[in-house]
């Protein structure tokens, strides 16, 4: 008799104090997540194929994050947690922008782009000025031409400033794969850049 | 000729891990010894560093203001 009444007591409706604590935690989570939205967008813009897709992807990510905020562990990397949701959604969407796989070799050597850019200049060029021959359009379109597996890693590490460890967790791949994709991906990007420059001249 | 007979080809292979600080101490010292005496490779390393900075700057687009408002509106009402 006494035991049963204790059990009833334990299942009593949560008290006002607990509700208030949970509301406060949730508001704090939402505010921290929203404060990171510029950084999340910056990465999303190049994980997705277009501005419109990036816009949708970021909204879906935040809608999902706000619903499942309880699964975030306070004190861990919230930006990486949000990006993990975002990359999974991006993969689920079937990556509509995926180009047909190219059959030719994707990568050039590491010095290839510099040699290409420098050869059009008779004098010995200044390395810091040589990059300025690449326009924003050249770079954005070259980046979007890099196959997703490689592009995701470049965008997270070289644009989003994530560590290899974070990128490995976000993409759910081993850290060694992050490094090899990063190295190959940068070479693919440089080859695409060299091609866009060649087309212009 | 293998890559190890051509110091510049070897240096090219070392460039990404060097700039990522992923080389072992011995490899780093060897790469720097070559770079000290090879202006040709040194230029190409400097270009790579400039390229990374440039790409990061140029592809960073600010988030549309409307999107920021849409995200704030996605917050769930407190029950």
Interface residues (C-beta under 8 A of the other chain):
Chain A: X23 X26 X27 X30 X34 X37 X38 X41 X42 X45 X46 X51 X55 X58 X59 X62 X63 X66 X67 X109 X110 X111 X113 X114 X127 X128 X130 X131 X132 X134 X136 X139 X140 X143 X158 X159 X179 X182 X183 X186 X189 X190
Chain B: X12 X13 X15 X16 X17 X20 X22 X43 X44 X46 X47 X48 X50 X51 X52 X54 X55 X56 X58 X59 X60 X61 X62 X63 X64 X67 X68 X70 X71 X72 X74 X75 X76 X78
